[in-house]
Amino acid sequence: MQNILIVEDDVMLNNGICFNINADGFKTESAFTLEEAYIKLKNDKIDMIILDVNLPDGSGFDFCIKVRETSSVPILFLTACDMEIDIITGFKLGGDDYVTKPFNLGILRERILAIFRRYNIETKENTDFIIDDMVFNFEKMAILKGGNNLALTPTEFKILKVLLINKGQVLTRRVLMEELWDKDLNFVDEHALTVNINRLRAKLEEEPSSPKYIKTVYGMGYIWAGDIV
């Protein structure tokens, strides 16, 4: 279970963030000062930090600088200011994203999930995935099926990559479309997504009408159900 450290001195807000994140299946820890945050980061395994910029004993920016000396843990800034200079500063110091106060907790949750998806891709994209008689290499953008090269369009490849990396997790149609749009700023509507999923199945599945790998979760989205070596 991924553990998220919430560094926010507003007790009510900190508790509210923890409650909502716990509902998504994450573990959370709270820190209300930078001193508490340093201790928790030193003693516990932390997979992400949600970091307020202004804290009673210092700046979240300074904390980020210190963290980046030894760790690449994802950092999402919370800031009461949407000034461009503060946003740019956060990114330059090694922050992964930011949310300005006041914010919708649903949006914060989506940002957290998006960061974890990106980190999963970065850590896994150099790995070969082997499924039955197919070998996928994301770094080389190469796919072999039965020893022969399998030709996919860029969109098909991106859909397949997201599904494989998130094996066993249901990806909503909205999430898939955002993944495709966010990378190259190209809009993909729901019809285009359906068409590309069907084309992928035709190329990967022995029986596309009864898919073994890319299964539809009706009313929700899609899931990669095949075994990966």
KAFEN-V639153 format. One line per field, one symbol per residue. ss: DSSP state (h for helix, s for strand, l for the rest). phi: phi as a letter, one per 20 degrees, with the letter a starting at -180 (. if undefined). Layout:
ss=???
phi=???
//
This chain:
ss=llssssslllhhhhhhhhhhhhhlllsssssllhhhhhhhhhhllllssssslssllsshhhhhhhhhlllllssssssllllhhhhhhhhhllllssssllllhhhhhhhhhhhhhhhhhhhhlllssssllssssllllssssllssllllhhhhhhhhhhhhlllllsshhhhhhhhhhhhlllllhhhhhhhhhhhhhhhlllhhhlllsssslllsssslllll
phi=.fddeddbeffffgffffgffffeneeccdcdcfgffgffffeceddaddcffdcgdqdfffffgffffcbdggcdedcecdfgffffggffeofeabceefcefffgffffffffffffffedfeefddcledcdcffeldcdcmndfdecfgfffffffffffdgndfdffffffffffffcmdfcefffffffffffffeeefcgfcfedededgncrcbedffce
//
